[in-house]
Amino acid sequence: MKLTKVVIHRYKSIENEQAFDIDDLVTVFVGMNESGKTALLEAIAKSNYFEDDEKFQFNDTFDYPRKFKKAYDRSEEVEPVITCTYQLSKDFIKSVSETFTINPFNGDYIEITTDYENDYEVTGFDIDKNQIIRRMFSRSKKFLQQYEDSLVDAITVGDIDNIIEASEDDEHKELLKTIRPFYEFGSSEEDTFDQYLIEEFIFPNVPKYLYYSEYYSLPSEIDLNGLEEKKLNEESQKTVKALIELAKIDITELMKSDNFEEYIAELEATSIEISKTVFKYWKTNTNQRIRFIIENRKISEEVIPILHIRVENTTHEITLPLKNRSKGFNWFFSFIVWFSKIQEDKKYDYILLLDEPGINLHASAQADLLAFIEDLSKDHQILFTTHSPFMIDSNNLHRVRTLVETKKGTKVSETLQEKDPKTLFPLQAALGYDIAQNLFISKNNLLVEGPADLLYLTLMSNLLASNEGTGLSNEITIIPVGGLDKVSTFISLLRGSKLNIVCLLDTPKDRKGKSQFEGLITQKIIQENRVLFFHDFLEGSDEADIEDIFDKQDYIKFFNTSFEYKPISLSDLNDNKKRIVDQINEALSIDRYNHYRPAYQLTKDAVNADYFQDNTLERFQEIFNKVNELFKLD
C-alpha cells in the first residue's frame, strides 16, 4: 500500500482540518521553527506506529488543541484525529477478491481514520455478505437452501460453531468449517465479514510508521545495567537497544561476564557492516571509524558495565568520545544503526518520518543525505521536515508542502501560496541557483515548459513579424522553466516581485497537473485568464501540445528531417489520439522521442512563411495577439 493523502482534523497546533497529498517517494514539509512540523509528523506516526509505545498513542489530554479542550470535554464525544488514504496494489486487490469471491473495494483506495481513543474506522469497501455466501457455495444448492439464512444472521465464531454442531450432515459440516474464519472477528458491535477483511488483510498490509529525530542519537557512554533493567527513558535508548540487538548480544549474559572481548568483537563487526552504508554517502571525511570499549565501573559499591562508543580518526590516530565528534556524523551513524535494526523485520512495509534530518550537517553533507534519502525512497516512502534550503531538491519542488503558523493554527499548503517570506525563504534559496543559471527574468515573462517551446515561439514570432504579421512584443521574455510542475512553483515564489506573468502551456495530462493551477487560481496567486493552454487555440479541442499548433503536414515535414526513423506520412497517424506526439510515438512503436530535436531542426533550416500551411500561421498569430493583449503590449 502507498500513503497518498493525509487529513489531520485537530492535533496540537493544527486547530483546523488540514488536508495534503503525499508523494509516492519523498514528501518535504518546510516551515519555520514552531510552525507545527513536528506535530504533523507525530500525528501521522501515531496513526500506526511500528511498535507498542505509549508516547506514540493519541492522548486527548496532551494532544487536543488547548484552546478547544474544555468544549471538547463537555461534548463527551470522541473526535477523529487523522485520516490516512492508502492506494491498494493490484496484487492486493486480487488476493482479497480471490478470498471473498468478489472485489469488495469501491476503488483502489481505502481511508483509515483514527480517533482520540486510538480506535480505527476503515472505509472504501462495501461487503455484501449474502452475495459472498451464495458465490462461495454456488455449487451446493442444497447446502445454501438449508444454511444461507443462518450464515447471514450469524455474527460470531460461536454462532458458526453452534450451526456446525447442530448439523447432521458430515459434508455440510466441512463446508461450514471453510467459512468459519470469516466470523473469527465478529462481535455485537462489528460486522463479522468487515472485520475479517480489516484484521486479516488490511491491517497486516498497512505500512507502519517510523519516527526518527536527533534525540535518538547514540550517547558516548551507556549504562548496560540500566538498559537491561529498563531504567533508562531517554529516546536514545531505542537506538542503543537497536545496536545491541544488531550485534546479537544477550545483555543478561554480558552482565555475568568478566571478559568483554567477545562482545566487543560482535559490536565492532556490526559497526564495520553499518559503516559501509555510512561512508557510501558520508563524503565529508571518510577517515573515521567507530571503536567500542566495555569497562566495569564501580558505582555506589556496585560494579556496572559501561559501554563506551568512541570515534577514531585514522589520519591523526586519536580517538574521542562520540559526543565530541560532529553532531552531523553522530546523527548519520545513529540513524543507520536504528534503521538497520528495523529493516530486519520483513513482516511490514515501513514509511520513514524524519524530523529535521541532518540539521547539524554541512551544506555539502546535506546534499549527500539527500542522495541517501532518494535511494531509500526506492523501497520506503519518506516524509521529512526541514527549514534548510540545502535539504530541498530544486528538481523536485512539487514534493514540497509548506507549513505556517497563523492565528487559526498551523496551515499546511500543497501549492506554494504562502505570503510569509520567512516560510518561503528555504524554497527561494533552493530555487535561486537554478534560476540564476538557467533563466533571465524581465518585467514581462511568458512562462513555457521547455526549450522546444522557446525555439518554436521565437521562430514563429520573428517569421510573422517579418511578413506583415504580429509577433510577440520585444518587451516579453520567454522563460522555459523545465516542466509543468516548476511553472506553479515559479509563479508562487516570484509573485511578490511585481512581475507580469502569463503562462502558455501544454494541456496537463493528469489530475495533479490540473490541481496545481486550480490551487493557484483559487488562492488568487494568478488570474485564470493569464493561464493559457495550447488547446485554447484549436477549435473543438480540449487537449494539445505546442506541436499541435502546427498543421500536421507541416510538423511531419520537419520531424522527418530531424531523425533517422522511417519517414512518417499522414496515413500512419492514428487520429483517435488527440496529440500528434502520441500519434507519432504509436506509429514508431516507441515510448517517447526527443521533442527538442524537431524544434532545433526547424530553426536550423531557416524556413520562411511559404514553408507553412495558412492554418499554422493563423494559429500562431492568434497566440501572439492574445499574449500581447494580456500583457497590454500591442
PLY file of the C-alpha trace (Angstrom):
ply
format ascii 1.0
element vertex 634
property float x
property float y
property float z
element edge 633
property int vertex1
property int vertex2
end_header
0.00 0.00 0.00
1.06 3.58 -0.63
0.12 6.56 1.52
-1.42 9.10 -0.86
-3.23 11.67 1.29
-3.44 12.81 4.91
-6.16 14.80 6.64
-5.33 15.98 10.17
-8.55 17.07 11.84
-7.30 18.60 15.10
-3.98 17.90 16.79
-1.88 20.24 18.96
-1.11 23.35 16.87
-3.28 22.07 13.99
-6.54 23.65 15.14
-8.44 23.36 11.86
-8.61 20.48 9.41
-5.59 20.32 7.12
-5.51 18.06 4.05
-2.49 17.42 1.83
-1.31 14.87 -0.73
1.70 12.64 -0.17
4.27 11.99 -2.89
4.93 8.40 -3.95
8.60 8.73 -2.99
9.53 11.74 -0.85
7.41 14.48 0.73
9.13 17.51 2.29
7.47 19.72 4.91
9.07 23.17 5.05
8.38 25.75 7.73
9.90 27.95 10.40
10.56 26.75 13.94
7.32 26.31 15.92
5.27 26.15 12.71
3.95 22.68 13.58
6.29 20.42 11.58
7.00 18.02 14.46
3.32 17.90 15.47
2.40 16.95 11.91
4.88 14.04 11.82
3.79 12.92 15.29
0.13 12.76 14.26
0.99 10.61 11.24
3.29 8.37 13.31
0.64 7.78 16.00
-1.87 6.58 13.42
0.06 3.29 13.01
3.39 3.29 14.88
5.71 0.35 14.29
5.83 -0.73 17.94
3.71 -0.51 21.06
4.89 2.77 22.57
2.81 4.94 24.90
4.49 8.05 23.52
3.03 7.22 20.12
-0.57 6.79 21.24
-3.11 9.60 20.93
-3.99 11.21 24.24
-6.57 13.99 24.22
-5.16 15.46 27.46
-1.87 16.29 25.75
-2.75 16.26 22.06
-6.07 18.05 21.69
-5.63 21.80 20.98
-5.80 23.52 24.38
-7.92 26.35 23.00
-10.81 23.95 22.42
-10.08 21.34 25.12
-12.83 22.32 27.62
-15.50 22.44 24.92
-14.33 19.02 23.70
-14.56 17.54 27.20
-18.09 18.88 27.64
-19.20 17.35 24.34
-18.41 13.83 25.64
-17.82 12.78 22.04
-14.68 11.17 20.69
-13.34 13.13 17.73
-11.21 11.82 14.87
-7.57 12.91 14.82
-6.30 11.84 11.43
-7.49 10.20 8.22
-4.93 8.49 6.00
-5.70 7.45 2.44
-3.82 4.45 1.05
-3.66 3.22 -2.53
-4.15 -0.51 -2.92
-1.95 -2.51 -5.25
-3.48 -4.68 -7.96
-1.97 -7.79 -6.35
-3.55 -6.93 -3.01
-7.00 -6.40 -4.55
-6.62 -9.65 -6.48
-5.71 -11.58 -3.31
-8.69 -10.22 -1.38
-11.04 -10.81 -4.32
-9.99 -14.45 -4.54
-10.71 -14.98 -0.85
-14.07 -13.20 -0.83
-15.06 -14.37 -4.35
-15.83 -10.70 -5.16
-13.90 -7.44 -5.15
-15.19 -5.68 -2.02
-13.38 -2.39 -2.67
-15.13 0.66 -4.12
-11.97 1.67 -5.97
-8.24 1.27 -5.42
-8.12 3.39 -2.25
-9.10 2.94 1.39
-9.27 5.52 4.19
-8.34 4.80 7.80
-9.48 7.29 10.42
-8.02 7.17 13.94
-9.71 8.90 16.87
-8.55 10.12 20.27
-9.26 6.74 21.84
-6.94 5.15 19.26
-9.84 3.33 17.64
-9.97 2.92 13.87
-12.61 3.24 11.18
-11.81 1.84 7.74
-13.81 2.98 4.72
-13.56 2.37 0.99
-15.13 -1.06 0.78
-18.63 -2.49 0.73
-19.21 -6.15 1.59
-22.39 -7.91 0.51
-22.46 -10.82 2.94
-25.33 -12.56 1.13
-23.58 -12.39 -2.22
-20.32 -13.78 -0.85
-22.07 -16.73 0.81
-24.00 -17.51 -2.38
-20.87 -17.35 -4.54
-18.77 -19.45 -2.12
-21.34 -22.24 -2.12
-22.87 -21.77 -5.57
-22.24 -25.44 -6.39
-24.06 -26.65 -3.28
-27.66 -25.54 -3.77
-28.95 -27.94 -1.13
-26.46 -26.54 1.35
-27.50 -22.95 0.55
-31.16 -23.73 0.93
-30.53 -25.10 4.41
-27.88 -22.73 5.78
-27.92 -19.43 3.83
-30.22 -17.57 6.23
-28.36 -18.89 9.28
-24.98 -17.86 7.87
-26.25 -14.38 7.04
-27.66 -13.94 10.57
-24.55 -15.38 12.29
-22.23 -12.80 13.86
-19.54 -14.55 15.89
-17.47 -17.70 15.51
-19.54 -19.14 18.35
-22.64 -18.81 16.17
-20.94 -20.85 13.44
-19.76 -23.48 15.91
-23.37 -23.90 17.04
-24.50 -24.35 13.43
-21.73 -26.89 12.81
-22.60 -28.81 15.95
-26.29 -28.91 15.03
-25.61 -30.17 11.51
-26.15 -33.90 10.94
-24.50 -33.95 7.52
-20.71 -34.52 7.57
-20.27 -32.90 4.13
-22.15 -29.84 5.30
-20.01 -29.70 8.46
-16.88 -29.50 6.30
-18.38 -26.75 4.15
-19.31 -24.78 7.25
-15.75 -25.07 8.53
-14.45 -23.40 5.35
-16.39 -20.22 6.13
-15.72 -20.31 9.86
-12.63 -18.00 9.68
-14.82 -15.18 8.32
-16.56 -14.99 11.71
-13.44 -15.00 13.94
-13.55 -11.24 14.50
-17.32 -10.86 14.72
-18.96 -9.12 17.66
-22.23 -7.44 18.52
-20.60 -4.12 17.60
-18.80 -5.02 14.38
-19.93 -6.75 11.21
-18.04 -10.02 11.08
-17.10 -10.08 7.37
-16.00 -6.43 7.53
-13.76 -7.14 10.50
-12.31 -10.23 8.84
-11.28 -8.12 5.86
-9.80 -5.44 8.12
-7.95 -7.74 10.55
-6.73 -10.39 8.12
-5.97 -8.32 5.03
-5.95 -4.56 5.57
-4.15 -4.06 8.88
-1.32 -6.54 8.12
-0.64 -4.64 4.89
-0.97 -1.04 6.08
2.54 0.46 6.30
3.98 1.05 9.78
5.44 4.46 10.61
8.96 5.01 11.93
9.64 8.37 13.54
13.25 9.50 13.99
14.72 12.73 15.34
18.11 13.95 16.56
17.12 12.90 20.08
17.56 9.27 19.05
21.32 9.72 18.57
23.68 7.37 20.38
25.30 8.60 23.61
29.03 8.23 24.26
28.53 6.18 27.43
25.85 3.57 28.06
24.97 2.00 31.41
24.28 -1.57 30.30
22.75 -2.43 33.65
20.22 0.34 33.22
19.49 -0.91 29.70
18.84 -4.43 30.95
16.55 -3.31 33.74
14.81 -0.77 31.50
15.70 2.04 33.87
16.56 4.38 31.00
13.83 6.52 29.48
15.91 8.57 27.08
14.94 8.48 23.41
18.49 7.42 22.60
17.85 4.14 24.46
15.92 2.93 21.44
18.99 3.32 19.25
21.23 1.75 21.91
18.95 -1.28 22.05
18.98 -1.47 18.26
22.81 -1.55 18.32
22.88 -4.31 20.97
20.28 -6.36 19.11
22.09 -5.93 15.79
25.25 -7.27 17.44
23.15 -10.17 18.80
24.39 -9.57 22.34
22.49 -11.00 25.29
22.62 -8.30 27.97
21.88 -10.80 30.74
24.88 -12.94 29.73
27.09 -9.88 29.30
26.28 -8.76 32.85
27.61 -12.05 34.20
30.84 -11.95 32.21
34.25 -10.67 33.24
35.70 -10.90 29.73
34.18 -8.48 27.24
36.36 -9.27 24.21
33.74 -11.49 22.61
31.09 -8.77 22.91
33.39 -6.04 21.66
34.20 -8.19 18.63
30.48 -8.53 17.86
29.91 -4.80 18.26
32.86 -3.94 16.02
31.77 -6.44 13.36
28.33 -4.79 13.40
29.93 -1.34 13.21
32.02 -2.33 10.17
28.88 -3.55 8.38
26.97 -0.37 9.17
29.92 1.86 8.32
29.87 0.54 4.74
26.48 2.18 4.34
27.50 5.33 6.22
30.60 6.03 4.16
28.84 5.29 0.90
27.05 8.60 1.47
29.18 10.38 4.09
31.69 12.17 1.85
32.74 14.88 4.31
35.55 12.84 5.83
35.97 9.10 5.42
38.95 8.72 7.77
36.81 7.76 10.78
35.74 4.51 12.35
33.80 3.52 15.44
35.56 1.88 18.42
33.86 0.14 21.37
35.22 -0.30 24.88
33.41 -2.05 27.75
34.67 -1.40 31.27
33.48 -2.33 34.75
32.87 0.84 36.72
32.26 0.84 40.46
29.25 2.98 41.33
27.99 3.08 44.95
29.57 -0.28 45.83
28.03 -1.80 42.69
30.09 -2.81 39.65
28.37 -1.63 36.49
29.46 -2.48 32.90
29.73 0.71 30.85
29.84 0.69 27.06
31.98 3.49 25.60
31.45 4.50 21.97
34.43 6.37 20.56
35.31 7.66 17.10
38.81 7.06 15.82
40.42 9.44 13.35
42.69 7.15 11.35
44.66 10.10 9.94
45.62 11.61 13.29
45.44 8.27 15.14
43.37 9.57 18.03
40.00 8.54 19.49
37.41 10.80 21.06
34.01 10.14 22.66
31.19 10.06 20.12
29.69 13.22 21.66
32.93 15.10 20.86
32.67 14.37 17.16
30.39 16.28 14.86
26.68 16.11 15.65
26.12 15.50 11.96
28.21 12.34 11.92
26.59 11.14 15.13
23.13 11.65 13.63
24.04 9.83 10.43
25.66 6.86 12.19
22.88 6.58 14.78
20.17 6.67 12.12
21.82 3.86 10.15
22.06 1.78 13.36
18.41 2.38 14.19
17.14 1.83 10.67
19.29 -1.27 10.08
17.59 -2.99 13.02
14.15 -2.02 11.74
14.98 -3.36 8.28
15.44 -6.85 9.70
11.66 -7.02 10.17
10.30 -8.06 6.77
6.75 -8.52 8.05
5.60 -4.97 7.29
6.26 -2.14 4.88
7.58 0.98 6.58
7.19 4.70 5.97
10.00 6.82 7.40
9.19 10.06 9.22
12.38 12.08 9.70
12.20 15.21 11.85
14.79 17.79 10.73
17.25 15.22 9.34
20.82 16.41 9.01
20.14 19.71 10.78
23.75 19.78 12.01
25.31 18.74 8.72
27.38 20.99 6.48
25.64 22.02 3.24
27.60 19.52 1.11
26.88 16.75 3.61
23.19 17.61 3.44
23.41 17.03 -0.31
24.87 13.59 0.48
21.99 12.96 2.88
19.51 13.93 0.16
21.10 11.32 -2.12
20.77 8.77 0.69
17.09 9.66 1.19
16.47 9.41 -2.55
17.94 5.89 -2.57
15.93 4.87 0.50
12.74 6.10 -1.18
13.01 3.32 -3.75
11.93 0.92 -1.00
10.23 3.18 1.55
8.11 6.30 1.30
9.83 9.11 3.22
8.31 12.20 4.83
10.70 14.69 6.39
10.67 18.19 7.81
13.27 20.89 7.27
13.93 24.60 7.14
17.25 24.20 5.35
17.43 25.16 1.66
20.14 22.51 1.23
17.65 19.77 2.12
15.35 20.78 -0.74
15.85 19.27 -4.19
15.16 22.08 -6.67
14.39 19.47 -9.33
11.51 18.10 -7.24
9.81 21.13 -5.77
6.43 19.51 -6.40
7.19 17.33 -3.38
7.24 20.32 -1.02
4.45 21.21 1.42
4.73 24.47 3.36
3.70 24.98 6.98
3.00 28.35 8.52
1.72 29.35 11.96
-1.40 31.52 11.76
-3.93 32.90 14.24
-6.07 29.88 13.37
-3.29 27.37 13.98
-0.88 25.58 11.67
-1.73 25.78 7.98
-0.40 23.19 5.52
-0.27 24.08 1.84
0.35 21.96 -1.22
0.78 24.87 -3.59
3.30 27.47 -2.56
0.79 30.22 -1.91
2.01 31.35 1.49
2.74 35.04 1.79
5.19 34.69 4.67
8.66 35.36 3.17
10.36 33.60 6.09
8.49 30.38 5.29
9.32 30.66 1.60
12.97 31.56 2.11
14.35 27.96 2.03
12.46 27.34 -1.20
13.57 30.61 -2.74
17.16 29.82 -1.81
16.93 26.30 -3.25
15.41 27.56 -6.47
17.61 30.64 -6.70
20.74 28.96 -8.04
18.70 27.05 -10.60
17.02 30.23 -11.80
20.26 32.22 -11.86
21.88 29.66 -14.12
19.02 28.99 -16.49
16.71 31.99 -16.63
16.83 35.67 -17.47
13.88 37.36 -15.82
12.36 40.58 -17.13
9.32 42.62 -16.13
7.07 40.73 -18.59
7.55 36.96 -18.54
5.85 34.36 -20.71
6.30 31.05 -18.90
6.55 27.94 -21.07
7.53 24.41 -20.17
10.72 23.69 -22.10
13.36 24.87 -24.57
11.44 23.47 -27.57
8.59 25.89 -26.79
11.10 28.74 -26.64
12.51 27.85 -30.08
9.12 27.43 -31.76
7.65 30.65 -30.36
10.76 32.72 -31.12
10.98 31.40 -34.71
7.28 31.88 -35.48
7.20 35.30 -33.83
10.11 36.54 -35.95
8.66 34.95 -39.10
5.25 36.61 -38.67
6.75 39.98 -37.74
8.85 39.96 -40.94
5.80 39.14 -43.11
3.42 41.93 -42.12
2.07 39.93 -39.18
2.41 40.47 -35.44
4.91 38.64 -33.32
5.49 38.72 -29.60
6.34 42.15 -28.23
10.06 42.76 -27.72
9.26 43.58 -24.09
8.28 39.97 -23.37
10.82 37.40 -22.25
10.02 33.75 -22.94
11.10 31.65 -19.96
11.32 27.83 -20.17
11.08 26.67 -16.57
11.84 22.98 -17.09
8.46 21.27 -16.75
4.85 21.77 -15.80
5.45 21.22 -12.06
8.03 24.03 -11.97
5.65 26.51 -13.58
3.43 26.70 -10.50
6.49 26.86 -8.25
7.95 29.73 -10.26
4.71 31.71 -10.11
4.29 31.16 -6.37
7.81 32.10 -5.35
8.20 35.17 -7.55
4.73 36.67 -7.47
5.83 39.29 -4.93
8.45 40.75 -7.26
5.96 42.91 -9.22
6.47 40.83 -12.35
3.90 40.38 -15.10
3.41 36.69 -15.77
1.43 34.78 -18.41
1.60 31.01 -18.83
1.39 29.26 -22.20
1.38 25.53 -21.60
0.68 22.05 -22.87
-2.60 20.65 -21.55
-1.88 18.84 -18.24
-2.05 15.08 -18.66
-3.13 14.17 -15.11
-5.17 15.38 -12.14
-2.14 16.62 -10.22
-1.12 18.91 -13.06
-4.59 20.42 -13.26
-4.97 20.78 -9.48
-1.72 22.74 -9.23
-3.17 25.54 -11.36
-6.60 25.28 -9.80
-4.93 25.91 -6.43
-3.03 28.94 -7.75
-6.22 30.40 -9.22
-8.32 29.66 -6.12
-5.71 31.35 -3.92
-5.69 34.31 -6.33
-1.98 33.91 -6.97
-2.58 34.22 -10.71
-5.67 35.20 -12.66
-7.39 32.41 -14.55
-7.22 34.27 -17.88
-3.42 34.50 -17.60
-3.00 30.72 -17.80
-3.30 29.73 -21.46
-3.22 26.21 -22.83
-2.47 25.33 -26.45
-5.82 23.61 -26.85
-7.42 27.06 -26.35
-6.26 27.88 -29.89
-7.57 24.72 -31.54
-11.25 24.69 -32.31
-13.12 21.78 -30.73
-10.05 20.50 -28.85
-9.60 20.02 -25.11
-6.07 18.59 -25.23
-2.96 19.77 -27.09
0.80 20.40 -27.01
2.64 23.18 -28.83
3.36 20.67 -31.61
-0.38 20.51 -32.32
-0.43 24.23 -33.23
1.39 23.26 -36.43
-0.64 21.75 -39.22
0.08 18.01 -39.15
1.55 18.15 -42.63
3.97 20.90 -41.52
5.07 19.13 -38.36
5.66 15.78 -40.08
7.75 17.55 -42.72
10.37 18.90 -40.32
10.01 15.92 -37.96
11.12 13.57 -40.74
14.25 15.64 -41.38
15.16 15.59 -37.67
15.51 11.84 -37.13
16.74 8.73 -38.89
13.43 6.97 -38.29
11.50 5.63 -41.25
9.69 8.69 -42.71
6.14 9.13 -41.39
3.14 10.08 -43.54
-0.30 11.36 -42.53
-1.78 7.92 -43.18
0.48 6.45 -40.46
-1.12 8.55 -37.74
-3.97 7.39 -35.52
-6.47 10.28 -35.36
-8.14 8.72 -32.32
-5.24 10.07 -30.26
-5.57 13.81 -29.68
-1.90 14.83 -29.60
0.41 14.45 -32.57
3.34 13.46 -30.33
1.27 10.50 -29.10
0.31 9.62 -32.67
3.97 9.61 -33.73
5.03 7.56 -30.71
2.45 4.94 -31.62
3.42 4.96 -35.31
7.09 4.41 -34.40
6.29 1.96 -31.55
8.37 3.98 -29.08
7.62 5.49 -25.66
8.90 8.99 -26.41
11.10 10.81 -28.85
13.25 13.90 -28.18
10.83 16.83 -28.60
13.69 19.32 -28.79
15.24 17.94 -31.98
12.41 18.89 -34.39
12.39 22.42 -32.93
16.14 22.72 -33.35
15.97 21.32 -36.90
13.29 23.84 -37.84
15.41 26.80 -36.67
18.47 25.38 -38.41
16.64 25.10 -41.74
15.97 28.86 -41.81
12.49 28.45 -43.31
10.19 31.28 -44.46
6.43 31.80 -44.29
5.86 29.83 -47.52
7.07 26.71 -45.73
3.90 26.56 -43.57
0.21 25.98 -44.21
-2.05 29.00 -43.65
-3.72 27.49 -40.60
-0.32 27.09 -38.90
0.44 30.78 -39.35
-3.07 31.78 -38.28
-2.90 29.79 -35.04
0.46 31.25 -34.02
-0.80 34.72 -34.93
-3.80 34.20 -32.64
-1.47 33.10 -29.81
0.77 36.16 -30.13
-2.19 38.53 -30.31
-3.65 37.02 -27.15
-0.38 37.09 -25.21
0.35 40.70 -26.20
-3.17 41.64 -25.17
-2.75 40.07 -21.72
0.47 41.99 -21.20
-1.26 45.04 -22.67
1.54 45.26 -25.23
0.35 45.81 -28.79
0 1
1 2
2 3
3 4
4 5
5 6
6 7
7 8
8 9
9 10
10 11
11 12
12 13
13 14
14 15
15 16
16 17
17 18
18 19
19 20
20 21
21 22
22 23
23 24
24 25
25 26
26 27
27 28
28 29
29 30
30 31
31 32
32 33
33 34
34 35
35 36
36 37
37 38
38 39
39 40
40 41
41 42
42 43
43 44
44 45
45 46
46 47
47 48
48 49
49 50
50 51
51 52
52 53
53 54
54 55
55 56
56 57
57 58
58 59
59 60
60 61
61 62
62 63
63 64
64 65
65 66
66 67
67 68
68 69
69 70
70 71
71 72
72 73
73 74
74 75
75 76
76 77
77 78
78 79
79 80
80 81
81 82
82 83
83 84
84 85
85 86
86 87
87 88
88 89
89 90
90 91
91 92
92 93
93 94
94 95
95 96
96 97
97 98
98 99
99 100
100 101
101 102
102 103
103 104
104 105
105 106
106 107
107 108
108 109
109 110
110 111
111 112
112 113
113 114
114 115
115 116
116 117
117 118
118 119
119 120
120 121
121 122
122 123
123 124
124 125
125 126
126 127
127 128
128 129
129 130
130 131
131 132
132 133
133 134
134 135
135 136
136 137
137 138
138 139
139 140
140 141
141 142
142 143
143 144
144 145
145 146
146 147
147 148
148 149
149 150
150 151
151 152
152 153
153 154
154 155
155 156
156 157
157 158
158 159
159 160
160 161
161 162
162 163
163 164
164 165
165 166
166 167
167 168
168 169
169 170
170 171
171 172
172 173
173 174
174 175
175 176
176 177
177 178
178 179
179 180
180 181
181 182
182 183
183 184
184 185
185 186
186 187
187 188
188 189
189 190
190 191
191 192
192 193
193 194
194 195
195 196
196 197
197 198
198 199
199 200
200 201
201 202
202 203
203 204
204 205
205 206
206 207
207 208
208 209
209 210
210 211
211 212
212 213
213 214
214 215
215 216
216 217
217 218
218 219
219 220
220 221
221 222
222 223
223 224
224 225
225 226
226 227
227 228
228 229
229 230
230 231
231 232
232 233
233 234
234 235
235 236
236 237
237 238
238 239
239 240
240 241
241 242
242 243
243 244
244 245
245 246
246 247
247 248
248 249
249 250
250 251
251 252
252 253
253 254
254 255
255 256
256 257
257 258
258 259
259 260
260 261
261 262
262 263
263 264
264 265
265 266
266 267
267 268
268 269
269 270
270 271
271 272
272 273
273 274
274 275
275 276
276 277
277 278
278 279
279 280
280 281
281 282
282 283
283 284
284 285
285 286
286 287
287 288
288 289
289 290
290 291
291 292
292 293
293 294
294 295
295 296
296 297
297 298
298 299
299 300
300 301
301 302
302 303
303 304
304 305
305 306
306 307
307 308
308 309
309 310
310 311
311 312
312 313
313 314
314 315
315 316
316 317
317 318
318 319
319 320
320 321
321 322
322 323
323 324
324 325
325 326
326 327
327 328
328 329
329 330
330 331
331 332
332 333
333 334
334 335
335 336
336 337
337 338
338 339
339 340
340 341
341 342
342 343
343 344
344 345
345 346
346 347
347 348
348 349
349 350
350 351
351 352
352 353
353 354
354 355
355 356
356 357
357 358
358 359
359 360
360 361
361 362
362 363
363 364
364 365
365 366
366 367
367 368
368 369
369 370
370 371
371 372
372 373
373 374
374 375
375 376
376 377
377 378
378 379
379 380
380 381
381 382
382 383
383 384
384 385
385 386
386 387
387 388
388 389
389 390
390 391
391 392
392 393
393 394
394 395
395 396
396 397
397 398
398 399
399 400
400 401
401 402
402 403
403 404
404 405
405 406
406 407
407 408
408 409
409 410
410 411
411 412
412 413
413 414
414 415
415 416
416 417
417 418
418 419
419 420
420 421
421 422
422 423
423 424
424 425
425 426
426 427
427 428
428 429
429 430
430 431
431 432
432 433
433 434
434 435
435 436
436 437
437 438
438 439
439 440
440 441
441 442
442 443
443 444
444 445
445 446
446 447
447 448
448 449
449 450
450 451
451 452
452 453
453 454
454 455
455 456
456 457
457 458
458 459
459 460
460 461
461 462
462 463
463 464
464 465
465 466
466 467
467 468
468 469
469 470
470 471
471 472
472 473
473 474
474 475
475 476
476 477
477 478
478 479
479 480
480 481
481 482
482 483
483 484
484 485
485 486
486 487
487 488
488 489
489 490
490 491
491 492
492 493
493 494
494 495
495 496
496 497
497 498
498 499
499 500
500 501
501 502
502 503
503 504
504 505
505 506
506 507
507 508
508 509
509 510
510 511
511 512
512 513
513 514
514 515
515 516
516 517
517 518
518 519
519 520
520 521
521 522
522 523
523 524
524 525
525 526
526 527
527 528
528 529
529 530
530 531
531 532
532 533
533 534
534 535
535 536
536 537
537 538
538 539
539 540
540 541
541 542
542 543
543 544
544 545
545 546
546 547
547 548
548 549
549 550
550 551
551 552
552 553
553 554
554 555
555 556
556 557
557 558
558 559
559 560
560 561
561 562
562 563
563 564
564 565
565 566
566 567
567 568
568 569
569 570
570 571
571 572
572 573
573 574
574 575
575 576
576 577
577 578
578 579
579 580
580 581
581 582
582 583
583 584
584 585
585 586
586 587
587 588
588 589
589 590
590 591
591 592
592 593
593 594
594 595
595 596
596 597
597 598
598 599
599 600
600 601
601 602
602 603
603 604
604 605
605 606
606 607
607 608
608 609
609 610
610 611
611 612
612 613
613 614
614 615
615 616
616 617
617 618
618 619
619 620
620 621
621 622
622 623
623 624
624 625
625 626
626 627
627 628
628 629
629 630
630 631
631 632
632 633
